[in-house]
Amino acid sequence: MGNDKFLKIAVEEVRRYTEEHLENPQDFDIYVVWVCKTLQNNKALLSTTLSDGMYFEATYNGDKKELYLDAYKKEKNVCVKVED
């Protein structure tokens, strides 16, 4: 599957999932953070403009013609100083 078709389906699934889990309906946009295609498989990381800390991983298995959607909630952001 090409990236354009894959991303269209992934964005639709993120929208469906998010709308099903919103307590208060509101407008939001979905954006793609990263996308990759390897052989017959696609993967993308997506998020929304909502401030709920959610992000999504969409994976298309080209062998099985299946899309998997994982939903994650950001728990913490830690800064780690690294010396050269």
C-alpha positions as CSV (number, residue, x, y, z in Angstrom):
1,M,0.0,0.0,0.0
2,G,1.3,3.5,-0.8
3,N,2.0,6.0,1.9
4,D,-0.8,8.3,0.8
5,K,-3.5,5.6,1.1
6,F,-2.0,4.3,4.3
7,L,-1.9,7.7,5.9
8,K,-5.5,8.4,4.9
9,I,-6.7,5.2,6.6
10,A,-4.5,5.8,9.7
11,V,-5.8,9.3,10.1
12,E,-9.4,8.1,9.8
13,E,-8.8,5.4,12.4
14,V,-7.1,7.9,14.8
15,R,-10.1,10.2,14.4
16,R,-12.6,7.4,15.0
17,Y,-10.7,6.2,18.1
18,T,-10.4,9.7,19.5
19,E,-14.0,10.7,18.9
20,E,-15.2,7.4,20.6
21,H,-13.1,8.2,23.7
22,L,-13.8,12.0,24.1
23,E,-16.0,12.9,27.0
24,N,-16.7,16.4,25.6
25,P,-16.9,16.6,21.8
26,Q,-14.5,19.2,20.4
27,D,-12.7,20.0,17.2
28,F,-9.2,18.7,16.7
29,D,-6.7,18.1,14.0
30,I,-4.5,15.0,13.5
31,Y,-0.9,15.3,12.4
32,V,1.7,12.8,11.3
33,V,4.9,12.8,13.4
34,W,6.8,10.1,11.4
35,V,6.1,7.6,8.6
36,C,8.0,4.8,7.0
37,K,7.4,2.2,4.4
38,T,9.5,-1.0,4.3
39,L,8.8,-3.6,1.6
40,Q,5.0,-4.2,1.8
41,N,4.6,-2.7,5.4
42,N,3.9,0.8,6.6
43,K,4.2,2.4,10.0
44,A,3.4,5.9,11.2
45,L,3.3,7.8,14.5
46,L,0.4,10.3,14.8
47,S,-1.0,12.6,17.3
48,T,-3.8,15.2,17.7
49,T,-4.0,18.8,18.7
50,L,-5.8,17.9,21.9
51,S,-3.9,18.3,25.1
52,D,-4.7,14.8,26.4
53,G,-1.2,13.5,25.9
54,M,-2.2,10.7,23.5
55,Y,-0.2,9.5,20.6
56,F,-0.8,6.6,18.1
57,E,1.2,4.1,16.2
58,A,-0.4,2.7,13.1
59,T,1.1,-0.4,11.4
60,Y,0.0,-1.9,8.2
61,N,0.9,-5.6,7.7
62,G,1.0,-6.0,3.9
63,D,1.1,-9.8,4.0
64,K,-2.1,-10.0,6.0
65,K,-3.7,-6.8,4.7
66,E,-4.4,-5.7,8.3
67,L,-3.9,-2.3,10.0
68,Y,-3.0,-2.3,13.7
69,L,-3.6,0.9,15.8
70,D,-1.9,1.3,19.2
71,A,-2.9,4.2,21.5
72,Y,-0.5,5.5,24.1
73,K,-0.7,8.2,26.7
74,K,2.4,10.2,27.5
75,E,3.2,9.7,31.1
76,K,6.3,11.7,31.6
77,N,9.0,13.7,29.7
78,V,12.4,13.5,31.4
79,C,15.5,15.5,30.4
80,V,18.7,13.5,30.7
81,K,22.0,15.4,30.3
82,V,24.6,13.5,28.3
83,E,28.2,14.5,28.2
84,D,30.5,13.9,25.2
